[in-house]
Structure formats: structure tokens, C-alpha cells
């Protein structure tokens, strides 16, 4: 007679065989992965462990990987999709805003205050995914989108006293992307283009007055040492990072391997990053200001500026009157239509030329 323990053991054995069989169906191949900023939490806690450890282990060592980042390669981040299209890079991740000169459709994913909270930001990203996938395929020689994840909310660091959004008027502010720069100019600031790594020195020397980045990213990079005031609205959106594989590599994979890889990326990379976005935004603010718990190290003492109802009204007005029409003018009508069908249906906004 088979007892309960034997039944459970047998079931576990069968499940292990199923998992092993699935791994055996995966192609025997390798990936060279080029990730985003090496100094930041996204790469250290999610990208690197996923690509260097999880993928080889979960595939039963059928998939081997080499992992580096664009900054470790001496790149700025904006050129990695072009290199991917030329088959120089197989799989890569970078901030979508870095590549808008090559693919202006990407700007539709993330605009100032379009998604004021992470729940909305994820709905926006999921709705726009098919549009991104189509744009990547067209712009980057058949490339396949594998993941879309956020950095923490993109907030404003200033080395000058501010008390509201209006106080940015007349100030030189490093923007995190073109639409952010357009928004800053709409509120009377001067949007400055500057490489992320150059920001602390520029703030310290007074070359710029303020800069936009994620709260935890700014803490990790020591911006609290050269900035005094923190404005917490997502003026720069969420700086989504898009992971893509070049078309040649993607098409070389069997359908089983493609399906397996997309499932692994979603469950073991995308979902954990989205889940951490809220906590990392909050902890970043706590670490920068000293208001709350900071487990990352010694907190800073930046002044936290409270957003007003008037600030929210200003952002919404500029988004509808300036940013969306400006973006719509840079893309073909079919992309505007696709935006309205996807992100527009989530946010209630409408883009038009």
C-alpha cells in the first residue's frame, strides 16, 4: 500500500522530471549581455543576478552568459541599440529616453507625470509593449523586446532653495530625456543635456542648479552631497529601461527557447523589479533626507519640498498642451493612433498632431 508520504515523493519526482525535460528542450547556446549603469541598484540587484546566474542555472546550463554594462565598456548608453542592430551586441538594456533620437516612438512610453504612481506606470508599460516591440523590430533590424522595467520615480535634486515647481523657473536643470527637457522649459527652466556621471561635478561647480534622476539612484551616486533640496514629484517619469535582443540572435532560437526565455524574464526579472519600484522610491527619499529608514548607509539631510495642488495642475496642463502635441509631431500618425489605443486608454489622455 502506498502511503501519503510516498505519493508526495512521487509527485515531486514527476514534477522534477517535467522541469528537467523543459530544460532539455532549450537550445544549447550563449548570450552576451550588456546591462545598464553598473553602479545602480537595478543592475546590481536584478540585471546581473538574473543574466549571470539565474538564466544558466534555470536552463540546466544549456544557456551560458557573459555579462557587462555599457559604462564598463566605455559607452554612454544611447548607442547600445544601434550596436545591437549591427550584431555587435546580442542582448542589451538601457534607458528608453537615451535612444529617442533613433526611435522617437520610445518617448511615448514615459512622459512627466503621465503615470504619477507605479501601478499606473506598469499598466502604461504593459499596454504599450506591443507598440514598443513593433518599433524595435522596425528601427533596430528585427530586434525583439524582452522586458520593460522602471527605475525609481525620477525626481528633482537642486543645489538651490526651491519651495514649489514654479521655483524651477530660470534655473538650469539637467533633464533625464527630451520630453523632460521640454517640460522643464514649459515651466520656465532651462533643460540641460548632461551625461549622468557628470552631474555631481556640475551641481557642485554651479554649472547646473538642479538635475533629474531616481531617488535611490541619486543616493547611490552621492548626489545628496552636492544638492540641498529634493522635489519628489516624478517630473522625469520613471526612466523605463528596455531590454532587447538583436533580431539575428532571436531568430536563431527555437520557438521553445523563445517562449521559455520570455517567461523567465517576466517572472524572475520584470515582476521583481516592478515590485521593488515603490519601496526603492520611498527608501531613496528616506536615505536622501534622513526622514525615515535607510538601510543603504548613512542618510543625507536634503530638504524635502512638498508638492502643492497647483504643482499637479501645472504638470497636467503642460503634458496635455505641450508635451503630447510636440511628441505627436515627431512621429507618424500610425504611432499616434497606436498610443491613443494603448496608453491613451489607460490614462484618459489623447495625443494629436
QUIPE-V341366 format. One record per helix or strand. SS is the DSSP state (H for helix, E for strand). FROM is the first residue (numbers start at 1). TO is the last residue. If there is no record, write none. Layout:
<<SS:FROM:TO> <SS:FROM:TO>>
//
This chain:
<<H:4:24> <E:29:35> <H:41:58> <E:63:69> <H:80:85> <E:91:95> <H:96:99> <H:104:109> <H:118:139> <E:144:149> <E:154:158> <H:165:168> <E:172:174> <H:178:186> <E:190:192> <H:196:205> <E:210:214> <H:215:220> <H:223:225> <E:229:231> <E:241:245> <H:247:252> <H:255:289> <E:303:305> <H:309:328> <H:333:341> <H:343:347>>
//
